[in-house]
Amino acid sequence: TQCHCFRASLGLTRPSMTEVRGGPWGFADVLVLLLPIIFLVYAVIKPHPIRSTVSLGLSATMMFFLKLAYLSSNPLIACASVIKGCLQALVPVSIVAGAIFLFDAMESARCLAWMRIAMKKITNDHPVAEVMLIGWAFHFVVEGASGFGTPACLAVPILYSMGHPKLESVCCLLLFNGFSAVFGAVGTPLWFGIGQAVGASEDMQADIGFRASLAVTCNAVLLVPLVVNLLVPKADVIRNLVFIECVVVSTMVPYVGVAYFSAEFPTLIGGVVAIFATGILIQFKVGLKPMQKESDPPADADKLEAGQAGAEAGNGGGDQREAAAPQETREGEGEPAAPETKPASESPRRVDSMDMIEGGVFDDRRGVPEPTEDDAEAKSAPAEAQ
């Protein structure tokens, strides 16, 4: 201690590696230090965007020179921070690389194609069931296993292949990802983000994660039906509201329970439980109502059209058959042969009540009309044809 005080009196002590120095403008330093991030956002969203490999490097270079020139940091500390940042980046890069390898292997083995078919068969082409099973439950599993935007890369193509619009599917998955990104890939935002930033212990991380899980649960119960409305009409969302809330509760109960003990697996375990629970709810149709099809005509109109079609077929069927029949010519003559007519007994004519009243007089003893001149002509027609 005496040696340290002696060296300090001579100005020979080394500066602390955790020394923090501010800029000359006080609170306005925040705006200056945000310039690299503003440049990065502009480089990505402008009409002719710069490639991310170039824009990220330029943004990091700007931050490095701001740290040296504006914040007057020690060059040794600034260079050490760059090396430390590169080493720390290997942790999320390794997680993403493992996730890419896993899903490439699943794609090569056609596991993803089988999953798409199986999920479509389970949902039975019900839009609400598709969104909750694939967009919600399946996305939780992928986020808990790999994170970093992979749920949108996997779930959006599946929803699009089932007939959902592309832009709405992307927006829906990005909004759903906000509920699962608190713990991310095996708790990376907590143990790697908050833990590295503020030096939080494991107990503190679990406490922060538990509080965050309670807030996410309250928001999910209220906001998930609104997100589903991006892909499903509002009327169908209201009809299937019980099913949606049951799926949300089946996800959030294990989500909160695991978050009380650990900050690594709440999203993954909550998603696995949600997939099984959603499949059971779909199988037994718990709160799942059939969709309303606006294009379908009313039932009365169907019956009316069917009756009119039957009447037209009964009245005009004979004329159509006669017109479609080929005209046979007699041998040695150019005149077409007369069409064959069936006897009255073989081709009965539909007789309405008014025809019976006008064409003949009812016989009170037998309840049938007496024969008329038309009936006699119909019986003699076959003989004349022969």
Solvent accessible surface area in square Angstrom, and as a share of the most:
residue,aa,sasa,rsa
1,T,142,0.82
2,Q,162,0.72
3,C,88,0.53
4,H,116,0.52
5,C,75,0.45
6,F,129,0.54
7,R,107,0.39
8,A,51,0.39
9,S,87,0.56
10,L,103,0.51
11,G,61,0.59
12,L,103,0.51
13,T,57,0.33
14,R,215,0.79
15,P,66,0.42
16,S,63,0.41
17,M,117,0.52
18,T,115,0.67
19,E,75,0.34
20,V,139,0.80
21,R,113,0.41
22,G,62,0.60
23,G,17,0.16
24,P,102,0.64
25,W,161,0.56
26,G,49,0.47
27,F,180,0.75
28,A,37,0.28
29,D,15,0.08
30,V,74,0.43
31,L,122,0.61
32,V,23,0.13
33,L,50,0.25
34,L,69,0.34
35,L,86,0.43
36,P,1,0.01
37,I,91,0.46
38,I,99,0.50
39,F,56,0.23
40,L,42,0.21
41,V,78,0.45
42,Y,132,0.50
43,A,1,0.00
44,V,80,0.46
45,I,127,0.64
46,K,45,0.19
47,P,125,0.79
48,H,153,0.68
49,P,80,0.50
50,I,59,0.30
51,R,178,0.65
52,S,66,0.43
53,T,110,0.64
54,V,59,0.34
55,S,0,0.00
56,L,100,0.50
57,G,38,0.36
58,L,82,0.41
59,S,12,0.08
60,A,63,0.49
61,T,65,0.38
62,M,69,0.31
63,M,77,0.34
64,F,51,0.21
65,F,121,0.50
66,L,32,0.16
67,K,57,0.24
68,L,49,0.24
69,A,85,0.66
70,Y,39,0.15
71,L,27,0.14
72,S,66,0.43
73,S,19,0.12
74,N,42,0.21
75,P,85,0.53
76,L,126,0.63
77,I,22,0.11
78,A,1,0.00
79,C,63,0.38
80,A,39,0.30
81,S,51,0.33
82,V,72,0.41
83,I,109,0.56
84,K,122,0.52
85,G,37,0.35
86,C,83,0.50
87,L,111,0.55
88,Q,55,0.24
89,A,46,0.36
90,L,107,0.53
91,V,51,0.29
92,P,25,0.16
93,V,88,0.50
94,S,68,0.44
95,I,34,0.17
96,V,44,0.25
97,A,54,0.42
98,G,41,0.39
99,A,7,0.05
100,I,92,0.47
101,F,153,0.64
102,L,88,0.44
103,F,26,0.11
104,D,83,0.43
105,A,48,0.37
106,M,41,0.18
107,E,90,0.40
108,S,95,0.61
109,A,69,0.53
110,R,183,0.67
111,C,55,0.33
112,L,10,0.05
113,A,37,0.29
114,W,169,0.59
115,M,34,0.15
116,R,74,0.27
117,I,121,0.61
118,A,25,0.19
119,M,18,0.08
120,K,91,0.39
121,K,170,0.72
122,I,83,0.42
123,T,1,0.01
124,N,114,0.58
125,D,93,0.48
126,H,22,0.10
127,P,37,0.23
128,V,0,0.00
129,A,0,0.00
130,E,7,0.03
131,V,0,0.00
132,M,0,0.00
133,L,4,0.02
134,I,0,0.00
135,G,0,0.00
136,W,0,0.00
137,A,0,0.00
138,F,10,0.04
139,H,0,0.00
140,F,0,0.00
141,V,31,0.18
142,V,4,0.02
143,E,5,0.02
144,G,1,0.01
145,A,45,0.35
146,S,2,0.01
147,G,1,0.01
148,F,103,0.43
149,G,31,0.30
150,T,21,0.12
151,P,1,0.01
152,A,24,0.18
153,C,94,0.56
154,L,28,0.14
155,A,0,0.00
156,V,18,0.11
157,P,61,0.38
158,I,4,0.02
159,L,0,0.00
160,Y,112,0.42
161,S,73,0.47
162,M,28,0.13
163,G,67,0.64
164,H,14,0.06
165,P,65,0.41
166,K,123,0.52
167,L,128,0.64
168,E,62,0.28
169,S,0,0.00
170,V,57,0.33
171,C,52,0.31
172,C,0,0.00
173,L,1,0.01
174,L,101,0.50
175,L,92,0.46
176,F,0,0.00
177,N,31,0.16
178,G,50,0.48
179,F,18,0.08
180,S,0,0.00
181,A,42,0.33
182,V,39,0.22
183,F,0,0.00
184,G,5,0.05
185,A,2,0.02
186,V,45,0.26
187,G,0,0.00
188,T,9,0.05
189,P,51,0.32
190,L,5,0.02
191,W,80,0.28
192,F,41,0.17
193,G,32,0.31
194,I,60,0.30
195,G,12,0.11
196,Q,107,0.48
197,A,83,0.64
198,V,106,0.61
199,G,62,0.60
200,A,11,0.08
201,S,66,0.43
202,E,144,0.65
203,D,119,0.61
204,M,104,0.46
205,Q,18,0.08
206,A,19,0.15
207,D,66,0.34
208,I,57,0.29
209,G,0,0.00
210,F,54,0.23
211,R,162,0.59
212,A,28,0.21
213,S,0,0.00
214,L,79,0.39
215,A,55,0.43
216,V,14,0.08
217,T,29,0.17
218,C,86,0.51
219,N,71,0.36
220,A,0,0.00
221,V,56,0.32
222,L,129,0.64
223,L,78,0.39
224,V,0,0.00
225,P,14,0.09
226,L,118,0.59
227,V,13,0.08
228,V,0,0.00
229,N,62,0.32
230,L,74,0.37
231,L,21,0.11
232,V,3,0.02
233,P,78,0.49
234,K,136,0.58
235,A,52,0.40
236,D,4,0.02
237,V,10,0.05
238,I,107,0.54
239,R,89,0.32
240,N,0,0.00
241,L,72,0.36
242,V,93,0.53
243,F,0,0.00
244,I,0,0.00
245,E,41,0.18
246,C,44,0.27
247,V,0,0.00
248,V,0,0.00
249,V,75,0.43
250,S,24,0.16
251,T,0,0.00
252,M,3,0.01
253,V,100,0.57
254,P,25,0.16
255,Y,0,0.00
256,V,26,0.15
257,G,36,0.35
258,V,31,0.18
259,A,0,0.00
260,Y,128,0.49
261,F,163,0.68
262,S,34,0.22
263,A,11,0.08
264,E,76,0.34
265,F,83,0.35
266,P,0,0.00
267,T,2,0.01
268,L,45,0.22
269,I,71,0.36
270,G,0,0.00
271,G,0,0.00
272,V,62,0.35
273,V,61,0.35
274,A,0,0.00
275,I,51,0.26
276,F,141,0.59
277,A,22,0.17
278,T,0,0.00
279,G,20,0.19
280,I,103,0.52
281,L,25,0.13
282,I,11,0.06
283,Q,137,0.61
284,F,149,0.62
285,K,131,0.55
286,V,63,0.36
287,G,18,0.17
288,L,16,0.08
289,K,99,0.42
290,P,97,0.61
291,M,45,0.20
292,Q,103,0.46
293,K,142,0.60
294,E,167,0.75
295,S,105,0.68
296,D,82,0.43
297,P,77,0.49
298,P,95,0.60
299,A,68,0.53
300,D,111,0.57
301,A,34,0.26
302,D,67,0.35
303,K,150,0.63
304,L,115,0.57
305,E,109,0.49
306,A,68,0.53
307,G,47,0.45
308,Q,99,0.44
309,A,59,0.46
310,G,45,0.43
311,A,50,0.39
312,E,125,0.56
313,A,70,0.54
314,G,42,0.41
315,N,111,0.57
316,G,20,0.19
317,G,12,0.12
318,G,29,0.28
319,D,98,0.51
320,Q,131,0.58
321,R,171,0.62
322,E,129,0.58
323,A,90,0.70
324,A,86,0.67
325,A,56,0.44
326,P,116,0.73
327,Q,149,0.66
328,E,125,0.56
329,T,87,0.51
330,R,134,0.49
331,E,175,0.78
332,G,89,0.85
333,E,89,0.40
334,G,74,0.71
335,E,117,0.53
336,P,78,0.49
337,A,36,0.28
338,A,67,0.52
339,P,109,0.68
340,E,171,0.77
341,T,79,0.46
342,K,136,0.57
343,P,50,0.32
344,A,47,0.36
345,S,104,0.67
346,E,112,0.50
347,S,54,0.35
348,P,114,0.72
349,R,164,0.60
350,R,164,0.60
351,V,68,0.39
352,D,84,0.44
353,S,75,0.49
354,M,116,0.52
355,D,62,0.32
356,M,53,0.24
357,I,107,0.54
358,E,134,0.60
359,G,45,0.43
360,G,13,0.12
361,V,113,0.65
362,F,85,0.35
363,D,18,0.09
364,D,139,0.72
365,R,215,0.78
366,R,165,0.60
367,G,52,0.50
368,V,70,0.40
369,P,48,0.30
370,E,89,0.40
371,P,107,0.67
372,T,46,0.27
373,E,142,0.64
374,D,103,0.53
375,D,57,0.30
376,A,63,0.49
377,E,116,0.52
378,A,47,0.37
379,K,145,0.62
380,S,52,0.33
381,A,41,0.32
382,P,28,0.18
383,A,73,0.56
384,E,144,0.65
385,A,66,0.51
386,Q,192,0.86
